[in-house]
Amino acid sequence: MDNKIKDLLSKLTLEEKAGLCSGKDFWRTKPVDRLGIPSVMVSDGPSGLRTQVENGFNENDSRTSVSFPSGCATASSFDRSLLRHLGEILGEEANNYNVSTVLGPAINIKRSPLCGRNFEYLSEDPYVSGELGAAYISGVQSKNVGTSVKHFAANNQETNRFSVSEEVDERTLREIYLPGFETCVKKSAPTTIMCSYNAINGELSSQNKWLLKDLLRDEWGYKGMVVSDWGAVYNRVKGIKADLSLEMPYSGGHTDNDIVQAVKSGELTMEELDEAVSHVLEMVLNYTENKQPGVFDMEKDHAESGRIAEESCVLLKNDKVSGSEVLPVKAPAEKVLFVGCFAENPRYGGGGSSKIKCYKMTSAIDAAREAGLNLKYVKGYNDDFETTSQALTDEALVAAREADTVVVFAGLPESFESEGADRTSLDMPQVQNELIEKLSAVNPRIVVLLHNGSPVAMPWVNKVPAILECYLGGENIGTAQINLLFGKANPCGKLAETFPLRLEDTPCYMYYPGNGRTCVYAEGIFVGYRWYDSRKMPVLFPFGHGLSYTSFEYSDLKVSKAAFKDSDGVEVSVTVKNTGSVAGKEIVQLYVSDKTGVEIRPEKELKGFEKVELKAGESKTVTFKLDQRSFAYWNTDTKEWYAPSGTYIISAAASSRDIRLTAEVDVTSSGKKAFTITPQTTMGDMLRNREMAAIIKPEFEKSCDAVIGNISDEEFERQFPFTKAAMVEMIKSNPFRSNRGRNGITMEDILKQVEGYNKALEK
């Protein structure tokens, strides 16, 4: 392939090379017919293909495809194999439609629940986003179809998304907003990466050399192609120099001409242009020369969409009423009432570029009929999901009084959350909240099924015994809902994001979405559960939370080594037992807490998860491997991942707030320096780090002896206006420069002393 690309580069004209760097139209790359270089098509597709119909009316006139659950839902499965399977299905469908690249997965961090595109993104946690994103990529690319991981990077709002500068420090980028992309690059080698619209610290992502070349290409070793988000390019020549190979969509030839003129003037070298063109050629030829047939069955995939939704729905609450849990519903013994238009017209996906023209829609009403269930349905509110009438309300209340169990289908209309606009509140339509309140007043057995792409406020949460979060579950969500409600399937999803009590509690509340020009990430690394758990804040439902129709017991947490070097890593295992009476799946989460005190860090961070299936009474042991990064933070002084020496707590948990077992380990750092020592450094700074403390401790003890010595406490208090303990703290807090002038010490002496400490740590 390399030789063929080199040969083509030698034959292409300057104008042809420039032309290959932008699209032919909205969805296709340009061909060069005289050299046999074909045009290939790409398609939106994180949760199904939005592929343009041949000779369609416009770029949004799409083919019929199977709509799968959105990212907000599939992330809640915490199931790598499920995401890979979804990718394989989409790869087959893409091959059938001659789609070379599926534009997804979308793995931006859920910084705020207000982001209008959160339904498409996976998690507030970068480990989850990276692991599940990489699994999805591997699935799609196993069918020789490309992927485009998006949106690189820090695309966390829709407000002013084309121009806003996300003002974010490097540590926060490295620990929160970049690791998901890094994991995808290193584990699954995505065919393309799509740059975001926004700027980062003043530089647009489409021309950000640090982001696209220095970090992505040189540091992470990325070999694929960088493509722009549609319409993201501003300075095309600067983009080429920054490693943006393909601009989409067609630019009218204007930016192609910019490239030609830049080469002729010497502003852009032919080598830089050839590098960009080579990535485009590699993407095109890899697909066309290795294309697979794409054999798939839409009816079968429709059924798979329902199965994936089953794995992704989250049982948030299931309290007892009259001595037993409300769910599962015991049919046909119970008289069941369905209320709410979502029961017959579910919101199956998000608005915008990921909206699918679905193959067929199976609602809960449809699925109930297919299952032969005898139940009653009333609308409760109008088809717009936002208004109602007294007649509709009265009808629902009368029917609720006669039912044993009432299932309310509620959620957000598409107008409340969509690509292109952020939400303004956490609230569902008022008529839905009022209906749930009124129904709970006439029947104690209320089940609420939610259809939403991101967290919602639940003012009625304490008045209903059961809540099932269905997110945006794809075209067969109805089958999943019926199976879960009536016990044919056991809920096994868990939240990949925190549900806050109030918008005002969210980490970025004061800063989101900024002033229109910039948005400051003042909360830093404290995003999602890192914020809520570190502050011990009450939440509606915590990260990782999800119930089951069975129960699970954790035991026998083992760590392969109680003390180890960070670069060696450690193996952790825990046994999980199904202590209930039905089969179920548990998502075991592994958190790491840094107790060294060297740097400000979250209370805990997720570093492992596994989904384990257990029959009633069955036990299995789950094993995790933790590496150096599992214990490290990004050290902005040394510009490397650094795990301080000292104590860490490893926790096996059912959620970030449900810690079942803990183990303490001692980690020895492979890097001795937490920072560069300067005349401003204090002894206390060095004493917080084990390796640095070993160097400074003799001098510290000498300083303490010189001041305190063998003076009694009583004599000390006569000489000084504070205690010995306070004096020790003062000695710790004095910078080295404060010794200048004492006993003839010069600044030159201090500089030599500091240099000696730095050299000692570098050995």
C-alpha positions in Angstrom: 0.0 0.0 0.0 2.8 2.5 0.9 4.5 1.9 -2.5 1.2 2.5 -4.3 0.5 5.7 -2.4 4.1 6.9 -3.2 3.5 6.2 -6.9 0.2 8.0 -6.9 1.8 11.0 -5.2 4.4 11.2 -7.9 1.7 11.3 -10.6 -0.8 13.7 -9.0 -0.7 17.3 -10.0 -0.6 20.1 -7.4 -4.2 20.9 -8.1 -5.3 17.3 -7.8 -3.5 16.9 -4.5 -5.2 20.0 -3.2 -8.6 18.7 -4.4 -8.2 15.4 -2.5 -8.0 17.4 0.7 -11.7 18.4 0.6 -15.0 16.7 -0.1 -16.7 16.2 -3.5 -20.0 17.0 -1.9 -21.7 16.6 1.6 -20.8 12.9 2.1 -18.2 11.9 -0.5 -14.5 12.4 -1.1 -13.2 13.6 -4.5 -12.1 11.0 -7.1 -9.2 11.4 -9.6 -10.5 9.4 -12.5 -7.4 9.5 -14.6 -5.4 7.7 -11.9 -8.1 5.3 -10.8 -8.6 7.0 -7.4 -12.3 6.5 -6.5 -14.7 8.5 -4.4 -15.9 7.0 -1.2 -18.9 7.8 0.9 -19.1 8.4 4.7 -22.2 8.4 6.9 -23.3 9.6 10.3 -23.7 6.6 12.4 -23.0 6.3 16.1 -26.4 4.5 16.7 -27.4 3.7 13.1 -26.5 4.8 9.6 -27.9 8.1 8.3 -26.8 7.4 4.7 -27.9 9.7 1.9 -30.2 8.1 -0.7 -28.7 7.9 -4.2 -29.9 11.0 -6.0 -31.7 12.1 -2.8 -33.4 15.5 -2.6 -30.7 16.8 -0.2 -28.0 15.7 2.1 -30.5 14.8 4.8 -32.6 12.5 2.6 -31.5 9.3 4.1 -31.9 5.6 3.7 -33.9 3.4 6.0 -31.7 1.8 8.6 -32.0 0.1 12.0 -31.9 2.5 14.8 -29.9 1.2 17.8 -29.8 2.7 21.3 -28.0 6.0 21.6 -24.6 6.4 23.3 -26.3 7.5 26.6 -28.0 4.2 26.7 -25.3 1.8 25.5 -22.7 3.3 27.9 -25.0 2.2 30.7 -24.5 -1.4 29.6 -20.8 -1.1 30.7 -20.4 -4.0 28.3 -17.4 -4.0 26.0 -18.5 -7.1 24.1 -22.0 -5.5 23.5 -20.4 -2.4 22.1 -18.2 -4.4 19.8 -21.2 -6.4 18.6 -23.1 -3.2 17.9 -20.0 -2.0 15.9 -20.0 -5.3 13.9 -23.6 -4.9 12.9 -23.1 -1.3 11.8 -20.0 -2.4 9.8 -22.1 -5.0 7.9 -24.8 -2.4 7.1 -22.2 0.1 6.1 -20.6 -2.4 3.6 -24.1 -3.1 2.2 -24.6 0.6 1.6 -21.1 1.2 0.3 -20.2 3.4 3.2 -16.4 3.6 3.8 -16.5 5.3 7.2 -19.0 5.5 10.0 -18.8 8.9 11.7 -18.6 7.8 15.3 -18.3 7.0 18.1 -18.9 10.3 19.9 -17.0 10.2 23.1 -16.9 13.7 24.5 -17.1 14.0 28.2 -20.5 15.0 29.8 -19.2 18.1 31.5 -22.7 19.5 32.1 -26.1 17.7 31.9 -27.3 20.7 29.8 -25.2 19.8 26.8 -27.7 19.3 23.9 -25.7 16.5 22.5 -25.1 14.4 25.7 -27.5 11.8 24.3 -24.8 10.9 21.8 -21.9 10.9 24.2 -21.0 8.0 26.5 -20.0 9.2 29.9 -18.8 11.8 32.4 -15.9 9.4 33.0 -13.0 9.2 30.5 -12.2 5.5 31.4 -15.7 4.4 30.5 -15.7 6.6 27.3 -12.3 5.2 26.2 -13.0 1.5 26.9 -16.5 1.4 25.3 -15.4 3.7 22.4 -12.5 1.4 21.6 -14.7 -1.7 21.7 -17.2 -0.1 19.3 -14.4 0.9 16.9 -12.9 -2.6 16.9 -16.3 -4.0 16.0 -16.9 -1.6 13.1 -13.4 -1.9 11.7 -13.5 -5.7 11.9 -15.7 -5.4 8.8 -13.1 -3.2 7.1 -15.2 -0.2 7.5 -13.6 2.9 9.0 -14.6 4.9 12.0 -14.3 8.5 12.9 -13.9 9.2 16.6 -15.4 12.6 17.5 -15.2 15.4 18.4 -11.5 16.0 19.1 -11.5 17.7 21.6 -13.3 19.4 24.5 -16.6 19.7 22.5 -18.8 19.8 25.6 -21.5 22.3 24.6 -23.6 23.2 21.7 -23.9 26.9 22.5 -21.6 28.9 20.1 -20.0 25.5 19.3 -18.5 26.9 16.0 -16.5 29.6 17.7 -16.3 29.3 21.5 -12.9 28.9 23.0 -12.8 26.3 25.7 -10.4 27.7 28.3 -9.0 24.6 30.0 -5.6 23.8 31.7 -3.4 21.0 30.5 -3.9 18.8 33.5 -7.6 18.9 33.1 -7.3 18.1 29.4 -4.9 15.2 30.1 -6.9 13.7 32.9 -10.5 14.3 31.7 -11.1 15.4 28.1 -8.3 13.6 26.3 -7.9 10.1 27.8 -11.0 8.6 26.0 -9.5 9.6 22.7 -6.0 8.3 23.7 -7.5 4.9 24.7 -9.3 4.6 21.3 -6.1 5.5 19.4 -3.9 3.1 21.3 -6.3 0.2 21.6 -8.3 0.3 18.4 -6.4 2.5 15.9 -9.5 4.3 14.5 -9.3 5.0 10.7 -10.1 8.7 11.2 -10.4 11.2 14.0 -12.8 14.1 13.6 -11.7 17.5 14.9 -14.2 19.6 16.8 -15.7 23.0 15.9 -14.5 24.8 19.1 -11.2 26.3 19.9 -9.1 25.2 22.8 -7.3 28.0 24.7 -7.8 30.3 21.7 -6.8 27.9 18.8 -9.4 26.3 16.7 -9.2 22.5 16.8 -9.1 22.3 13.0 -5.8 24.1 13.0 -4.4 23.3 16.4 -0.9 21.9 15.9 -0.4 20.9 19.5 -3.6 18.9 19.5 -3.5 17.3 16.0 0.2 16.8 15.5 2.3 17.2 18.6 -0.1 15.2 20.8 -2.2 13.0 18.5 0.4 12.1 15.9 3.8 12.4 17.6 3.0 11.6 21.3 0.2 9.0 20.9 1.6 7.6 17.6 -1.7 7.9 15.6 -1.3 6.6 12.0 -4.8 7.4 10.6 -6.4 10.5 9.0 -7.7 13.6 10.7 -11.0 14.9 9.2 -12.8 18.1 10.0 -16.2 18.3 11.5 -18.6 19.5 8.8 -17.8 23.2 8.3 -15.2 23.4 11.1 -12.3 24.7 8.9 -11.2 28.4 9.1 -7.6 28.6 7.9 -7.1 25.6 5.5 -3.3 26.1 5.1 -2.8 26.3 8.8 -4.9 23.2 9.1 -2.7 21.2 6.7 0.4 22.2 8.6 -1.3 21.1 11.8 -2.1 17.7 10.3 -5.8 18.1 9.3 -5.9 16.0 6.1 -9.5 16.2 4.9 -11.9 19.1 5.0 -15.6 18.2 4.8 -17.9 18.9 3.2 -17.2 20.5 -0.3 -15.8 24.0 0.1 -16.7 25.3 -3.4 -13.0 25.0 -4.4 -12.0 28.0 -2.4 -9.8 26.2 0.2 -8.4 24.0 -2.5 -7.1 27.1 -4.2 -5.8 28.4 -0.9 -3.6 25.2 -0.7 -2.4 25.6 -4.3 -1.4 29.2 -3.7 0.3 28.4 -0.4 2.5 25.8 -2.1 3.4 28.1 -4.9 4.4 30.9 -2.5 6.4 28.6 -0.3 4.1 29.0 2.7 3.2 25.3 2.5 5.8 22.7 1.4 5.0 19.9 -1.0 6.1 17.5 1.7 3.4 18.8 4.1 0.8 18.6 1.4 1.9 15.0 0.4 1.6 14.0 4.1 -2.1 15.1 4.1 -2.9 13.5 0.8 -1.3 10.2 1.7 -3.6 9.8 4.7 -6.6 10.5 2.4 -5.4 8.0 -0.1 -4.8 5.4 2.5 -8.3 5.8 3.9 -9.9 5.5 0.4 -7.8 2.6 -0.9 -7.9 0.5 2.3 -11.7 0.5 1.9 -12.1 0.1 -1.8 -9.4 -2.6 -2.2 -10.5 -4.7 0.8 -14.3 -4.2 0.7 -16.5 -6.8 2.3 -19.9 -7.8 0.9 -22.0 -6.6 3.9 -24.6 -9.3 4.5 -27.1 -8.4 7.1 -30.8 -8.9 8.0 -32.8 -5.8 9.1 -35.4 -7.9 10.9 -32.6 -9.7 12.9 -30.9 -6.4 13.6 -34.2 -4.9 14.8 -34.4 -7.8 17.3 -30.7 -7.1 18.3 -31.6 -3.4 18.9 -34.1 -4.5 21.5 -31.6 -6.9 23.1 -29.0 -4.1 23.4 -31.6 -1.8 24.9 -32.4 -4.5 27.5 -28.8 -4.5 28.5 -28.7 -0.8 28.7 -31.8 0.3 30.7 -31.2 1.2 34.3 -33.5 0.3 37.2 -33.1 3.4 39.4 -35.6 2.6 42.1 -37.7 -0.5 43.0 -39.2 0.0 46.5 -41.6 -2.4 48.2 -45.3 -1.7 48.4 -47.4 -4.0 50.6 -44.4 -6.2 51.3 -43.0 -6.7 47.8 -41.1 -4.8 45.1 -43.3 -3.2 42.5 -41.2 -4.7 39.7 -41.4 -7.0 37.9 -45.1 -6.8 37.2 -46.9 -10.1 37.8 -49.0 -10.6 34.7 -51.7 -11.6 34.3 -52.6 -11.4 38.0 -52.2 -7.6 38.1 -54.4 -5.1 36.2 -51.9 -2.9 34.5 -52.4 0.6 33.2 -50.1 2.4 30.7 -50.2 6.2 30.8 -48.4 8.6 28.5 -47.8 9.1 24.8 -44.3 7.7 24.9 -45.9 4.3 25.3 -47.1 4.4 21.7 -44.7 6.9 20.3 -41.4 6.5 22.1 -38.5 8.9 21.5 -36.0 6.4 20.2 -33.0 8.6 19.3 -31.6 12.1 19.4 -32.1 15.1 17.1 -29.5 16.2 14.6 -26.9 14.4 12.7 -27.5 11.1 14.4 -31.2 11.0 13.7 -32.1 7.7 11.9 -34.9 7.0 9.5 -35.7 3.8 11.3 -36.6 0.4 9.7 -39.6 0.0 12.0 -40.8 1.2 15.3 -41.8 -1.2 18.1 -43.4 0.7 21.0 -44.3 -0.7 24.4 -47.9 -0.9 23.2 -46.9 -2.8 20.1 -44.7 -5.2 22.2 -47.4 -5.7 24.8 -49.8 -6.8 22.0 -47.3 -9.1 20.5 -46.7 -10.7 23.9 -50.5 -11.2 24.4 -50.6 -9.0 27.4 -54.0 -7.6 28.5 -53.5 -4.1 29.7 -55.2 -0.7 29.4 -53.7 2.4 27.9 -54.6 6.1 28.2 -52.7 9.0 26.7 -52.5 11.3 29.8 -51.2 14.2 27.9 -51.2 15.4 24.3 -49.0 14.1 21.5 -46.7 17.1 21.8 -45.6 15.8 25.2 -45.9 19.3 26.6 -49.7 20.1 26.9 -52.7 18.3 28.3 -56.4 18.8 28.9 -58.6 18.2 31.9 -60.3 15.4 30.1 -57.0 13.6 29.5 -56.0 14.0 33.2 -59.4 12.9 34.5 -59.4 9.8 32.2 -55.9 8.8 33.5 -56.9 9.3 37.2 -60.1 7.3 36.9 -58.2 4.4 35.2 -55.4 4.6 37.8 -57.8 4.1 40.6 -59.0 0.8 39.0 -55.5 -0.5 38.2 -53.2 -2.6 40.4 -50.0 -1.1 38.8 -49.7 2.1 36.8 -46.8 2.5 34.4 -46.2 6.1 33.4 -44.2 6.7 30.2 -42.5 10.1 30.6 -39.5 12.0 29.3 -38.1 14.8 27.2 -39.5 15.8 23.8 -36.9 16.2 21.0 -37.3 19.9 21.2 -35.8 19.9 24.7 -32.4 18.3 23.7 -30.9 18.2 20.2 -27.7 18.9 18.4 -27.2 22.6 17.9 -28.7 23.8 21.1 -28.1 23.2 24.8 -30.8 22.6 27.4 -31.9 25.4 29.7 -32.9 23.3 32.7 -33.1 19.8 34.0 -36.9 19.8 34.0 -39.2 17.6 32.1 -42.4 19.2 30.7 -44.5 20.5 33.6 -47.6 18.6 32.5 -45.7 15.3 32.8 -44.4 16.0 36.3 -47.9 17.1 37.4 -49.5 14.0 36.0 -47.0 11.7 37.9 -47.8 13.6 41.1 -51.5 13.3 40.6 -51.3 9.6 39.8 -49.2 8.8 42.8 -51.9 10.4 45.0 -54.5 7.8 43.8 -52.4 4.7 43.4 -49.3 3.7 45.4 -47.9 1.3 42.8 -46.5 3.8 40.2 -43.7 2.9 37.8 -42.1 5.7 35.8 -40.3 4.8 32.5 -38.1 7.6 31.3 -37.2 8.5 27.7 -34.4 11.1 27.8 -30.9 11.6 26.6 -29.5 13.1 29.8 -30.4 13.5 33.5 -33.7 15.1 34.4 -35.0 16.5 37.7 -37.6 14.2 39.5 -39.6 16.3 41.9 -41.8 13.3 42.5 -39.0 10.8 43.2 -40.1 10.1 46.7 -43.7 9.6 45.7 -43.2 6.7 43.3 -41.8 3.3 44.2 -40.2 2.4 40.9 -38.2 4.2 38.1 -36.7 2.6 35.0 -34.4 4.8 33.0 -34.7 3.8 29.3 -32.7 6.7 27.8 -33.1 6.8 24.0 -33.3 3.1 23.4 -33.6 2.7 19.6 -36.4 1.5 17.4 -37.1 -1.6 19.4 -37.2 0.0 22.9 -40.8 -1.2 23.4 -39.7 -4.9 23.4 -37.0 -4.2 25.9 -39.5 -2.3 28.1 -42.1 -5.0 28.1 -39.4 -7.7 28.8 -38.0 -5.7 31.7 -41.4 -4.6 33.2 -42.8 -8.1 33.2 -39.6 -10.0 34.3 -38.7 -11.8 31.1 -35.4 -9.8 31.3 -33.6 -8.6 34.4 -32.4 -5.0 34.4 -28.6 -4.8 34.4 -27.5 -1.4 33.3 -25.9 1.2 35.5 -25.6 5.0 35.2 -22.5 6.2 33.3 -23.3 9.7 34.6 -24.4 11.2 37.8 -28.0 12.5 38.2 -27.8 15.7 40.3 -30.5 16.9 42.5 -30.3 20.4 41.2 -28.7 22.2 38.3 -27.0 24.5 40.8 -25.1 21.5 42.2 -23.3 20.7 39.0 -19.6 21.4 38.9 -19.6 23.9 36.0 -22.9 25.7 37.0 -21.2 29.1 37.3 -19.3 28.9 34.1 -21.4 26.9 31.6 -21.8 27.7 28.7 -19.6 30.8 29.0 -20.0 34.4 27.8 -20.3 33.5 24.1 -16.7 33.9 23.3 -15.0 31.7 26.0 -16.0 29.1 28.4 -13.8 28.6 31.5 -13.3 25.1 32.9 -12.8 26.5 36.4 -13.9 23.2 38.0 -10.8 21.6 36.5 -10.6 17.8 37.0 -13.6 17.8 39.3 -16.2 16.6 36.7 -19.2 14.3 37.5 -18.7 12.0 40.4 -15.2 13.3 41.0 -17.0 16.5 42.1 -20.0 15.2 43.9 -18.1 12.4 45.8 -15.2 14.6 46.8 -17.6 17.2 48.2 -19.8 14.6 49.8 -22.8 16.2 48.1 -26.2 14.5 48.0 -27.3 13.5 44.5 -30.4 12.1 43.0 -28.7 8.9 41.7 -24.9 8.4 41.8 -22.6 7.4 39.0 -22.5 3.6 38.6 -25.9 3.1 40.2 -28.4 0.5 38.9 -30.6 -2.1 40.6 -31.6 -5.6 39.7 -34.4 -8.1 40.4 -31.8 -10.1 42.3 -29.0 -9.2 44.8 -25.2 -9.5 44.7 -22.7 -10.1 47.5 -19.0 -9.1 47.1 -16.3 -11.0 49.0 -12.6 -11.9 49.0 -11.0 -8.8 47.6 -7.4 -9.7 46.8 -4.5 -7.7 45.6 -1.6 -9.6 44.1 1.0 -7.4 46.0 0.5 -5.2 49.0 3.5 -3.1 48.0 4.8 -2.6 44.4 6.4 -0.2 42.0 3.9 1.7 39.9 5.5 0.6 36.6 5.0 -3.0 37.6 1.2 -2.6 38.2 -0.9 -4.9 40.3 -3.7 -7.5 39.8 -6.9 -7.2 41.8 -9.7 -9.8 42.1 -13.0 -9.9 43.8 -15.7 -12.6 44.1 -19.3 -11.8 43.3 -22.2 -14.0 44.3 -25.8 -13.8 43.1 -27.7 -14.1 46.4 -31.1 -13.8 44.9 -33.5 -16.2 43.3 -33.2 -15.2 39.6 -30.3 -14.9 37.2 -28.8 -11.5 36.7 -25.8 -9.5 35.7 -23.7 -7.3 38.0 -21.4 -4.5 36.9 -18.4 -4.5 39.3 -16.6 -1.2 39.5 -13.0 -0.7 40.7 -12.0 2.7 42.1 -8.6 4.0 43.1 -8.0 6.7 45.8 -4.7 8.5 46.2 -4.0 9.0 50.0 -0.5 10.3 49.6 -1.5 13.9 49.9 1.2 15.0 47.3 -1.4 16.6 44.9 -5.0 17.7 45.0 -7.0 14.8 43.5 -10.6 13.5 43.4 -11.7 11.3 46.3 -11.8 8.3 43.9 -11.4 7.5 40.2 -12.8 4.6 38.2 -10.0 2.4 36.9 -11.8 -0.8 36.0 -15.2 -2.3 35.4 -16.5 -5.7 34.4 -20.0 -7.0 33.7 -20.5 -10.5 35.1 -23.5 -12.8 34.5 -24.6 -15.1 37.4 -27.2 -17.7 37.9 -29.1 -17.7 41.2 -26.6 -18.8 43.8 -23.7 -18.7 41.5 -20.3 -17.1 42.3 -17.6 -15.8 40.0 -14.3 -14.1 40.5 -13.6 -11.0 38.5 -10.0 -9.9 37.9 -8.6 -6.5 37.1 -5.2 -5.3 36.1 -4.1 -1.9 37.3 -1.1 -0.2 35.6 0.9 2.9 36.3 -1.7 5.2 34.8 -4.3 3.7 37.2 -2.5 5.5 40.1 -1.1 8.6 38.3 -2.1 12.2 37.7 -0.7 14.5 35.0 2.2 16.3 36.5 2.3 19.8 34.9 5.8 20.5 36.3 7.5 17.4 34.9 5.1 16.9 31.9 4.5 13.3 32.6 2.1 10.9 34.3 3.2 10.7 37.9 2.1 8.3 40.7 3.4 9.6 44.0 4.9 7.0 46.4 2.6 6.2 49.3 -0.7 4.7 50.3 -3.6 4.1 47.9 -7.0 2.6 48.5 -8.5 0.2 46.0 -12.3 -0.2 46.2 -14.6 -2.8 44.7 -18.0 -1.1 44.4 -21.5 -1.4 43.1 -21.6 2.4 42.4 -19.4 5.3 43.3 -21.5 5.6 46.5 -21.8 1.9 47.2 -18.3 0.7 48.2 -18.4 -3.0 49.1 -14.8 -3.8 49.8 -11.5 -1.9 50.1 -7.8 -2.8 50.2 -4.8 -0.6 51.1 -1.6 -0.8 49.0 1.7 0.9 49.1 3.0 2.2 45.7 6.6 3.2 45.0 6.9 5.8 42.2 9.0 5.2 39.2 9.5 9.0 39.1 11.3 10.6 42.0 10.5 14.3 41.3 7.1 15.7 41.9 8.3 19.1 40.8 11.5 21.0 40.0 13.0 22.5 43.2 13.6 26.2 43.2 14.6 28.9 45.8 10.8 29.3 46.3 10.4 25.6 47.3 9.8 24.9 51.0 10.9 21.9 53.0 7.2 21.1 53.5 6.8 20.9 49.8 9.5 18.2 49.6 8.4 16.4 52.8 5.0 15.5 51.2 6.8 13.4 48.6 8.5 10.2 49.9 11.6 10.3 47.6 12.1 14.0 48.0 11.5 13.7 51.8 14.4 11.3 52.1 16.7 14.0 50.7 15.5 16.9 52.8 14.7 15.2 56.0 18.2 15.4 57.6 18.3 19.2 57.0 14.8 19.6 58.2 15.6 17.7 61.5 18.8 19.8 61.8 16.7 23.0 61.4 14.2 21.9 64.0 17.0 21.0 66.5 18.7 24.4 65.9 15.5 26.3 66.9 13.9 23.9 69.3 16.7 21.7 70.5 16.3 20.4 74.0 14.3 23.5 75.3 11.4 22.5 77.5 7.9 23.4 76.5 7.7 25.8 79.3 11.0 27.6 78.4 10.0 27.6 74.7 6.7 29.4 75.5 8.6 32.0 77.4 10.8 32.7 74.4 8.3 32.5 71.6 4.6 33.5 71.3 3.5 30.1 69.9 4.0 26.4 70.4 6.7 24.0 69.3 4.3 22.4 66.9 3.6 25.8 65.3 7.3 26.4 65.0 7.8 23.1 63.2 5.1 24.1 60.7 6.8 27.5 60.2 10.1 25.8 59.4 8.3 23.6 56.9 6.7 26.6 55.2 9.8 28.8 54.8 11.2 28.8 51.3 14.9 28.1 50.8 15.4 31.8 49.7 14.5 32.9 53.2 17.9 31.6 54.4 19.8 34.3 52.5 21.8 36.4 55.0 21.7 33.9 57.8 25.1 32.8 58.9 26.6 34.3 55.8 24.5 32.3 53.3 24.3 34.0 49.9 21.7 33.5 47.1 24.5 31.8 45.2 24.8 29.3 48.0 21.0 28.7 47.9 21.1 28.1 44.1 23.9 25.5 44.5 21.9 23.8 47.3 18.8 23.7 45.1 20.8 22.4 42.1 22.2 19.6 44.3 18.7 18.5 45.4 17.5 18.4 41.8 20.5 16.4 40.7 20.1 13.9 43.6 16.6 13.2 42.5 17.5 12.7 38.9 20.0 9.9 39.7 
